[in-house]
């Protein structure tokens, strides 16, 4: 599913990856995603998205800086999140 979004016109949209994960059956409330744009309005060099289930996280990274999409499964971090730092609200 990540590869399909990456191959589409929506490859720079964090929402597109979240929507694809929801369509695959993942819980949107358990997801995090970073901003599509930098603080000065430029396209992000990479964006990250994650979904937590239990004590594990599926974490993906895409963007010009990564080349090909990357995904891995890892443990949650200390505060119970999957991504560290600021993420955008998933309120759509």
C-alpha positions in Angstrom: 0.0 0.0 0.0 2.9 2.4 0.8 4.4 1.7 -2.6 1.0 2.4 -4.3 0.8 5.9 -2.7 4.5 6.5 -3.5 3.8 5.8 -7.1 0.8 8.2 -7.2 0.4 11.9 -7.5 -0.2 12.0 -3.7 3.2 10.7 -2.8 4.0 14.0 -0.9 0.9 13.9 1.2 1.0 12.4 4.7 -2.8 12.1 4.6 -2.6 9.8 1.6 -0.5 7.3 3.6 -2.8 7.5 6.6 -5.8 7.0 4.3 -4.1 4.0 2.7 -3.4 2.5 6.1 -7.0 3.0 7.2 -8.2 1.4 4.0 -6.0 -1.6 4.9 -7.7 -1.9 8.3 -5.5 0.0 10.6 -7.0 2.3 13.3 -6.6 6.0 12.5 -6.6 6.9 16.2 -3.4 4.9 16.6 -1.5 6.8 13.9 0.9 9.7 13.8 2.2 11.6 10.8 4.7 14.5 10.3 4.0 17.6 8.3 4.1 17.7 4.5 5.8 21.1 4.5 8.7 22.6 6.3 8.2 25.6 8.7 9.0 27.9 5.8 6.6 26.3 3.4 8.9 24.1 1.4 8.1 20.5 0.6 9.4 18.2 3.3 12.5 16.3 2.4 10.9 13.3 4.1 7.8 12.6 6.0 7.1 9.9 8.5 4.0 8.0 9.4 3.2 5.4 12.0 0.5 3.2 13.4 0.7 1.7 16.9 -0.8 -1.7 17.8 0.0 -3.1 21.2 3.6 -2.4 22.1 4.8 -2.3 18.5 4.7 0.3 15.8 4.7 0.2 12.0 6.8 3.2 11.0 7.2 4.4 7.4 9.3 7.1 5.8 9.0 8.5 2.3 10.3 11.6 0.4 13.0 12.8 -1.9 15.6 12.4 0.8 14.8 8.7 1.3 14.8 7.6 -2.3 12.5 4.6 -2.1 9.8 4.2 0.6 11.0 2.6 3.8 9.0 0.8 6.5 9.9 -1.1 9.6 8.3 -2.5 12.8 9.7 -1.3 16.1 8.8 -1.1 19.7 6.9 2.0 21.1 9.0 4.7 22.7 9.0 5.6 26.4 5.9 7.8 26.2 3.9 5.3 24.3 4.2 7.0 20.9 5.8 5.7 17.7 7.3 8.9 16.5 9.3 11.4 18.5 8.9 15.1 18.1 6.0 17.1 16.8 3.5 15.4 14.5 0.4 16.8 12.9 -3.1 16.2 14.2 -5.0 13.6 12.2 -8.4 15.3 12.3 -9.8 14.6 8.9 
